[in-house]
Amino acid sequence: MPRGRFLSLEGGEGAGKSTQARALAAALRERGVETVVTREPGGSAGAEAIRALLLEGEAGRWSARAETLLFAAARADHVEKVIGPALDAGRWVICDRYVDSTRAYQGVAGGIADADVLALHAFGSKGLFPERTFLLTVAPDIGAARAAERDRGATDRFASRDDAFHVAVAAAFATFDRLAEGEPERFRRIDAAQAPEAVTAAMLAELADWLP
């Protein structure tokens, strides 16, 4: 059986990653592709337990270094228990955030060296990267407004941080343009300010080379 494809969706708050992960999965299933939708942090029982530690409590509960270690531990369990087995079974996996979010939030915005994030990823998740990563881009003010409408006051530790943090995160994701130049087969920038249907269609177009 051919190994499945591994896709990830990245972007700042309010970029529409969760919505688009579901929409893309539905579109792929209509084309006969067996698809698993998952998320980070979380996706497996162990990783969901760590998710609660990461998202609950005061904004300063964990340092960037501690957060990086917790994300790496959650991801290791996620890859071992969910992502790896699904890919081995020939399923496509769509992950709402993956290691690139850690590189942005804890790395660029939190001050952790990218080499350290990648070293943890190499050990914990055996260096598994998506074959294609959709970077959903939206202006920080638009993303913040969408996130506020989505959360309706029930924000987690990350969403509740100040505007300066989210601007730093948006800038961090912008730096992935440089990574995209070095990994043109993996990164795809998608304008997430478009109508949701247009965003889904743009992602499908970027998968045309893999679809029957």
C-alpha positions in Angstrom: 0.0 0.0 0.0 1.4 3.4 -0.9 2.3 5.6 2.1 -0.2 8.5 2.7 0.5 12.2 2.3 1.2 14.5 5.2 -0.1 18.0 5.0 0.0 20.8 7.6 -1.8 24.2 7.9 0.1 27.1 9.5 -0.6 30.7 10.3 -1.4 33.2 13.0 -4.5 33.5 15.1 -7.7 33.8 13.1 -6.2 32.6 9.8 -8.8 29.9 9.5 -6.7 26.9 9.9 -9.2 24.7 11.6 -12.0 25.6 9.2 -9.8 25.0 6.2 -8.4 21.7 7.6 -12.0 20.4 7.7 -12.9 21.8 4.3 -9.8 20.4 2.6 -10.5 17.0 4.2 -14.0 17.0 2.9 -12.9 18.0 -0.6 -10.3 15.2 -0.6 -12.8 12.6 0.6 -15.1 13.6 -2.3 -12.1 12.7 -4.6 -11.8 9.3 -2.9 -8.8 10.1 -0.7 -9.0 8.6 2.8 -8.1 11.5 5.1 -7.4 12.0 8.8 -7.7 15.5 10.4 -5.8 16.2 13.5 -4.3 19.1 15.4 -1.5 20.4 17.6 -1.0 20.6 20.4 -3.1 17.4 20.7 -4.3 14.7 18.4 -3.5 11.8 20.7 -4.5 11.0 24.2 -1.1 11.9 25.7 -0.8 15.0 23.5 -4.3 16.2 24.5 -3.3 16.0 28.2 -0.3 18.1 27.4 -2.5 20.5 25.4 -4.5 21.2 28.6 -1.3 22.1 30.4 -0.2 24.4 27.6 -3.5 26.3 26.9 -4.9 26.7 30.4 -3.8 29.1 33.1 -2.1 32.5 33.1 -0.2 33.7 30.1 3.1 33.5 32.0 2.5 30.0 33.4 5.3 28.5 31.2 8.5 30.0 29.9 9.2 29.8 26.2 11.8 27.1 26.9 9.3 25.0 29.0 6.7 25.5 26.3 9.1 24.2 23.6 9.8 21.1 25.6 6.1 20.4 26.2 5.2 20.9 22.5 8.0 18.5 21.5 6.7 15.9 24.0 3.2 16.3 22.7 4.3 16.1 19.1 6.4 12.9 19.8 3.3 11.1 21.1 1.1 12.5 18.3 3.5 11.3 15.6 3.9 7.9 17.2 0.3 7.2 18.0 -1.7 9.0 15.2 0.3 10.5 12.4 2.7 7.7 11.7 0.2 4.9 11.8 -2.2 6.8 9.5 0.5 7.5 6.9 1.6 3.9 7.1 -2.0 2.8 6.4 -2.1 4.9 3.2 -4.2 7.7 4.7 -3.6 11.4 4.1 -3.0 13.4 7.3 -4.0 17.1 7.6 -2.6 18.6 10.7 -3.8 22.0 12.1 -0.4 23.4 13.2 2.8 21.4 13.5 6.5 22.0 14.2 6.5 25.3 12.2 4.2 26.8 14.8 6.7 26.0 17.5 9.4 27.6 15.3 7.3 30.8 15.1 5.7 31.1 18.6 8.4 29.7 20.8 11.3 30.2 18.3 11.1 33.7 16.7 8.5 35.2 19.1 9.8 33.4 22.2 13.5 33.7 21.6 14.3 29.9 21.3 17.0 29.2 18.7 15.6 27.4 15.6 18.4 24.9 15.8 17.2 23.9 19.3 13.6 23.5 18.2 14.7 21.3 15.3 17.0 19.2 17.5 14.1 18.4 19.8 12.0 17.6 16.7 14.7 15.3 15.3 14.8 13.4 18.6 11.1 13.4 19.6 9.4 13.0 16.3 12.3 11.5 14.3 12.4 14.6 12.2 9.1 14.0 10.4 8.0 17.0 8.4 4.9 17.5 6.3 5.3 17.0 2.5 3.3 20.1 1.9 2.7 23.0 4.3 0.0 25.6 3.6 0.9 29.0 5.2 -2.4 30.8 5.6 -1.7 34.5 5.6 -3.9 37.3 6.9 -3.3 40.7 8.3 -2.9 40.6 12.1 -5.8 43.0 12.7 -8.1 40.8 10.6 -6.9 37.7 12.3 -7.4 39.2 15.7 -11.0 40.2 14.9 -11.7 36.7 13.6 -10.2 35.1 16.6 -12.2 37.4 19.0 -15.5 36.5 17.1 -14.5 32.8 17.3 -13.6 32.7 21.0 -16.2 35.1 22.2 -14.2 35.9 25.3 -13.1 32.3 26.0 -9.4 32.7 25.1 -6.5 30.4 25.8 -3.0 31.4 27.1 -1.7 32.2 23.6 -4.8 34.0 22.2 -5.0 36.1 25.4 -1.4 37.5 25.1 -1.0 41.2 24.1 -1.0 42.7 20.7 2.8 42.9 20.6 3.1 39.2 20.9 0.7 38.5 18.1 2.5 41.0 15.9 5.7 39.2 16.7 4.1 35.9 15.7 2.8 37.4 12.4 6.3 38.6 11.7 7.7 35.2 12.6 5.4 33.5 10.1 6.5 36.1 7.5 10.1 34.8 7.9 9.0 31.5 6.5 9.1 33.1 3.1 12.8 32.4 3.3 12.2 28.8 4.2 9.8 28.5 1.3 12.5 29.6 -1.0 14.7 26.7 0.3 11.8 24.2 0.4 9.6 25.0 -2.6 8.1 21.6 -2.7 6.8 21.9 0.9 5.7 25.5 1.6 2.7 27.1 -0.2 1.5 30.6 0.7 -2.3 31.0 0.6 -4.1 34.3 1.0 -6.5 33.6 3.8 -8.3 36.9 3.5 -10.2 35.4 0.5 -13.6 33.8 0.9 -13.4 30.4 2.6 -14.3 28.5 -0.6 -11.5 30.3 -2.5 -9.0 29.4 0.2 -9.9 25.7 -0.1 -9.8 25.9 -3.9 -6.3 27.4 -3.7 -5.1 24.6 -1.5 -6.6 22.0 -3.8 -4.9 23.6 -6.8 -1.5 23.2 -5.0 -2.3 19.5 -4.6 -3.2 18.9 -8.2 0.1 17.0 -8.9 -0.8 14.4 -6.3 -4.5 14.0 -7.0 -5.9 11.4 -9.5 
